[in-house]
Amino acid sequence: MKIHHEHCPLCEQKSGSSFLQTTDYSISKETFTIEKCGNCQFKYTQDVADQQHIGKYYQSEDYVSHSNTSKGIINTLYHMVRRYMLGKKWRLLKKYHQGTQLLDVGCGTGHFLNFTQNKGYQVTGIEQDPGARKFAQEQFNITAHDTQLIDRNENLKKFEIITLWHVLEHVHDLKGYMSWFHKNLVDDGVLIIAVPNAGSWDACHYGKFWAAYDVPRHLWHFSASTMAQLAQLSGFKIIKTHRMPFDAYYNAMLSEKYQGNGPLISLIKGLVIGAWVNWRSLWNKNGSSSMIYVMQKSNA
């Protein structure tokens, strides 16, 4: 079953129109339309599979964020950076909250939670993939709940930190998830969300070939302004934003591949374009390829 939005999923106005058509380059090769709201400028993928049927679009070893394969230059670099970023994420947690009650939504196989657990955090995960949940439990002794817990609006204990690392763009019930985070976060807690930035310099440069559109797995395409609107509507305020510099290189290399370039050309051009994006974003971080938003409750 496909989901067709008659109204903007963010502001609920009936003012959407076609923004661009792009292809699922990594798995199905199907074409999808991204619409843009004329009122709030929110971008969203139209006519995507519902939550019960979206799984087939993740079933590929080439979908690197859900795979442990290191085949090829891009995959190898991705996993090298992922290991480095574990420490960067942990330091970010310490900067914004001294608490240790951590929930990671979309925790995958639990590597980030295992890292923070070894630093003294009391960790819990939420993950849709049963195989990933089993791996986290067996390898790291991490409790990971099914996402149906959020879908059913069931509460857990209150957390001091909730994180989503490139997850929010995948969830079908966008406002429902944000409401659940608000209920399950302590009043002075922090919500940390990392998402691709559809308002980035590289998104403008690559257009329909921009890898981080990643249709149909990415349902929502956030910019700094639409993320601020979502935060406000959900009872949060953004207290700080950070760039994710490595994403500029990864997205550029993959975008070059989608344009038909070979591995070496994709690597070279990806490094050049990624450096250009990061240089420009030094003066305006809202042009970064991906962004981290640190939020607190509005009434905190």
C-alpha positions as CSV (number, residue, x, y, z in Angstrom):
1,M,0.0,0.0,0.0
2,K,1.3,3.5,-0.9
3,I,0.9,6.6,1.1
4,H,-0.3,9.7,-0.8
5,H,-0.2,13.0,1.1
6,E,-3.1,15.3,0.2
7,H,-1.9,17.8,2.8
8,C,1.6,18.8,4.0
9,P,2.7,16.4,6.7
10,L,4.2,19.3,8.7
11,C,1.9,22.3,8.5
12,E,-1.1,20.4,7.2
13,Q,-1.9,22.9,4.5
14,K,-3.0,21.6,1.1
15,S,-0.3,23.4,-0.8
16,G,2.1,20.8,-2.1
17,S,3.5,20.6,-5.6
18,S,6.2,18.6,-7.4
19,F,9.7,19.7,-6.5
20,L,11.7,17.1,-8.4
21,Q,11.7,13.5,-9.5
22,T,14.5,11.2,-8.5
23,T,15.4,7.6,-8.6
24,D,16.1,4.9,-6.0
25,Y,19.6,4.5,-7.4
26,S,20.8,2.0,-4.8
27,I,18.2,-0.8,-4.8
28,S,14.9,-0.7,-6.7
29,K,15.7,1.8,-9.5
30,E,12.1,3.1,-9.2
31,T,11.3,6.8,-9.7
32,F,9.7,8.8,-7.0
33,T,8.4,12.4,-6.7
34,I,9.6,14.7,-3.9
35,E,6.9,17.4,-3.2
36,K,7.4,20.8,-1.6
37,C,4.9,22.6,0.5
38,G,4.1,26.1,-0.8
39,N,3.3,27.3,2.7
40,C,6.1,26.0,5.0
41,Q,8.6,24.8,2.3
42,F,8.7,21.2,3.8
43,K,9.9,18.6,1.3
44,Y,8.5,15.0,1.4
45,T,8.6,11.9,-0.7
46,Q,5.2,11.2,-2.3
47,D,3.6,7.7,-2.8
48,V,6.0,5.7,-0.6
49,A,5.2,2.2,0.7
50,D,3.6,2.1,4.1
51,Q,5.4,0.8,7.2
52,Q,4.4,-2.8,6.5
53,H,5.8,-2.9,3.0
54,I,8.8,-0.5,3.0
55,G,11.1,-3.3,4.1
56,K,11.9,-4.5,0.6
57,Y,13.6,-1.2,-0.1
58,Y,16.2,-1.9,2.6
59,Q,17.0,-5.4,1.4
60,S,20.4,-5.0,-0.2
61,E,24.0,-5.4,1.0
62,D,24.7,-2.3,-1.0
63,Y,22.6,-0.2,1.4
64,V,25.6,0.6,3.5
65,S,24.0,2.2,6.6
66,H,22.2,-1.2,7.2
67,S,25.1,-3.4,6.2
68,N,28.5,-4.4,7.6
69,T,30.0,-4.9,4.1
70,S,33.2,-3.1,3.4
71,K,33.3,-3.9,-0.3
72,G,34.4,-1.0,-2.4
73,I,36.1,2.4,-1.6
74,I,32.9,4.2,-0.5
75,N,31.8,1.4,1.9
76,T,35.3,1.1,3.4
77,L,35.6,4.9,4.0
78,Y,32.0,4.8,5.5
79,H,32.9,2.2,8.1
80,M,36.2,3.9,9.0
81,V,34.4,7.2,9.6
82,R,31.6,5.4,11.6
83,R,34.2,4.1,14.0
84,Y,35.8,7.5,14.4
85,M,32.3,9.2,15.0
86,L,31.5,7.0,18.0
87,G,33.9,9.1,20.1
88,K,32.6,12.3,18.6
89,K,29.0,11.5,19.4
90,W,29.9,10.5,23.0
91,R,31.7,13.9,23.5
92,L,28.6,15.6,22.2
93,L,26.4,13.9,24.8
94,K,28.8,15.0,27.6
95,K,28.7,18.6,26.4
96,Y,25.0,19.0,26.7
97,H,24.0,16.8,29.6
98,Q,25.7,15.2,32.5
99,G,23.1,12.4,32.9
100,T,23.7,8.8,31.8
101,Q,20.2,7.6,31.1
102,L,20.5,7.2,27.3
103,L,18.0,6.0,24.7
104,D,19.2,5.6,21.1
105,V,16.3,5.3,18.6
106,G,17.3,3.4,15.5
107,C,20.2,1.9,17.3
108,G,21.0,-0.7,14.7
109,T,23.4,-3.4,15.9
110,G,24.2,-1.3,19.0
111,H,27.7,-0.2,18.3
112,F,27.1,3.4,19.6
113,L,25.2,2.1,22.7
114,N,28.0,-0.3,23.4
115,F,30.6,2.5,23.2
116,T,28.6,4.7,25.6
117,Q,27.8,1.7,27.9
118,N,31.6,1.2,28.2
119,K,31.8,4.9,29.3
120,G,29.3,4.3,32.1
121,Y,26.0,5.1,30.5
122,Q,22.8,3.2,31.2
123,V,21.7,2.4,27.7
124,T,18.5,1.4,25.9
125,G,17.8,1.0,22.2
126,I,14.9,1.0,19.9
127,E,15.3,-0.7,16.5
128,Q,12.9,-2.0,13.9
129,D,15.2,-4.8,12.5
130,P,14.9,-8.0,14.6
131,G,18.3,-9.2,13.4
132,A,20.0,-6.0,14.5
133,R,18.2,-6.2,17.9
134,K,19.3,-9.8,18.4
135,F,22.9,-8.8,17.5
136,A,22.9,-6.0,20.0
137,Q,21.6,-8.3,22.8
138,E,23.9,-11.2,22.0
139,Q,27.1,-9.2,21.3
140,F,26.8,-6.3,23.7
141,N,24.0,-7.3,26.2
142,I,22.0,-4.3,25.1
143,T,18.2,-4.2,25.5
144,A,16.7,-3.0,22.2
145,H,12.9,-2.7,21.9
146,D,10.9,-2.9,18.7
147,T,9.7,0.4,17.1
148,Q,6.1,-0.8,17.7
149,L,6.5,0.4,21.2
150,I,6.4,3.9,19.9
151,D,3.7,3.1,17.4
152,R,1.5,1.9,20.2
153,N,2.5,5.0,22.3
154,E,3.8,2.9,25.1
155,N,6.0,4.6,27.6
156,L,9.4,3.6,29.0
157,K,11.2,5.2,31.9
158,K,12.2,8.8,31.5
159,F,15.5,9.4,29.7
160,E,18.0,12.2,30.1
161,I,19.3,11.9,26.6
162,I,17.5,10.6,23.5
163,T,19.5,10.4,20.2
164,L,18.6,9.7,16.6
165,W,21.5,9.4,14.2
166,H,20.1,9.6,10.6
167,V,16.8,8.0,11.7
168,L,14.1,10.6,11.8
169,E,13.9,10.8,8.0
170,H,12.9,7.1,7.9
171,V,10.0,7.1,10.3
172,H,6.5,7.1,9.0
173,D,4.7,8.8,11.9
174,L,6.9,11.9,12.2
175,K,4.8,13.9,14.6
176,G,3.9,10.8,16.6
177,Y,7.5,10.0,17.2
178,M,8.3,13.6,18.2
179,S,5.4,13.6,20.7
180,W,6.7,10.3,22.2
181,F,10.2,11.8,22.6
182,H,8.6,14.7,24.5
183,K,6.8,12.4,26.9
184,N,9.7,10.1,27.5
185,L,12.4,12.8,28.1
186,V,13.0,14.4,31.5
187,D,12.3,18.1,31.7
188,D,15.9,19.2,31.5
189,G,16.9,16.4,29.1
190,V,18.2,16.8,25.5
191,L,17.0,15.4,22.3
192,I,19.8,15.1,19.7
193,I,18.7,14.5,16.0
194,A,21.0,14.2,13.1
195,V,19.5,14.4,9.6
196,P,20.6,15.1,6.0
197,N,20.1,18.8,5.1
198,A,18.0,19.3,2.0
199,G,18.9,22.9,2.1
200,S,22.6,22.1,1.7
201,W,25.0,23.4,-1.0
202,D,25.5,19.8,-2.3
203,A,21.8,19.2,-2.5
204,C,21.5,22.2,-4.8
205,H,24.6,21.2,-6.7
206,Y,23.5,17.6,-7.4
207,G,19.8,18.0,-7.7
208,K,18.0,14.7,-8.5
209,F,21.3,12.9,-8.1
210,W,21.9,14.0,-4.5
211,A,22.5,10.8,-2.6
212,A,20.9,11.9,0.6
213,Y,17.4,12.1,-1.0
214,D,17.7,8.3,-0.8
215,V,14.1,7.7,-1.9
216,P,11.9,5.9,-0.9
217,R,13.7,5.2,2.4
218,H,14.0,8.9,3.2
219,L,10.4,10.0,3.7
220,W,11.2,13.5,4.8
221,H,13.8,16.0,3.6
222,F,14.6,18.6,6.3
223,S,16.2,22.0,6.1
224,A,17.2,24.2,9.0
225,S,13.9,26.1,8.8
226,T,11.6,23.1,8.6
227,M,13.4,21.4,11.4
228,A,12.9,24.5,13.5
229,Q,9.2,24.4,12.7
230,L,8.9,20.7,13.6
231,A,10.7,21.3,16.9
232,Q,8.3,24.2,17.8
233,L,5.2,22.2,16.8
234,S,6.4,19.3,19.0
235,G,7.1,21.3,22.1
236,F,10.9,21.6,21.7
237,K,13.3,24.4,21.1
238,I,16.6,24.1,19.2
239,I,19.4,25.2,21.5
240,K,22.4,24.4,19.2
241,T,23.2,23.1,15.8
242,H,26.4,21.3,14.5
243,R,27.7,20.4,11.1
244,M,28.5,16.8,10.1
245,P,31.6,17.5,7.8
246,F,32.2,13.8,6.8
247,D,28.8,13.5,5.4
248,A,29.6,16.1,2.7
249,Y,32.4,13.8,1.3
250,Y,30.3,10.6,1.6
251,N,27.2,12.2,-0.1
252,A,29.3,13.7,-2.8
253,M,31.1,10.5,-3.7
254,L,27.8,8.6,-3.8
255,S,26.2,11.3,-5.9
256,E,29.0,11.2,-8.4
257,K,28.5,7.4,-8.6
258,Y,24.8,7.9,-9.3
259,Q,25.8,10.2,-12.1
260,G,27.6,7.3,-13.8
261,N,31.2,8.0,-12.8
262,G,33.6,5.2,-11.9
263,P,35.0,4.5,-8.5
264,L,38.2,6.6,-8.9
265,I,36.5,9.6,-10.5
266,S,33.7,9.4,-7.8
267,L,36.4,9.4,-5.1
268,I,38.3,12.4,-6.5
269,K,35.4,14.5,-7.4
270,G,33.6,13.6,-4.2
271,L,36.6,14.8,-2.1
272,V,36.7,18.0,-4.0
273,I,33.0,18.8,-3.8
274,G,32.9,17.7,-0.2
275,A,35.7,20.1,0.7
276,W,33.9,22.9,-1.2
277,V,30.7,22.3,0.7
278,N,32.5,22.2,4.1
279,W,34.5,25.3,3.3
280,R,31.3,27.2,2.4
281,S,29.5,25.9,5.5
282,L,32.2,27.5,7.7
283,W,30.4,30.8,7.1
284,N,26.9,29.4,7.0
285,K,26.4,26.0,8.7
286,N,22.8,25.8,7.3
287,G,24.5,24.9,4.0
288,S,26.1,21.7,5.5
289,S,25.4,18.4,3.9
290,S,24.0,17.0,7.2
291,M,23.1,18.7,10.5
292,I,22.9,17.8,14.2
293,Y,20.1,19.6,16.1
294,V,20.3,19.7,19.9
295,M,16.8,20.3,21.4
296,Q,15.2,20.8,24.8
297,K,11.6,21.0,25.9
298,S,10.2,24.5,25.3
299,N,9.0,24.8,28.9
300,A,12.3,23.5,30.4
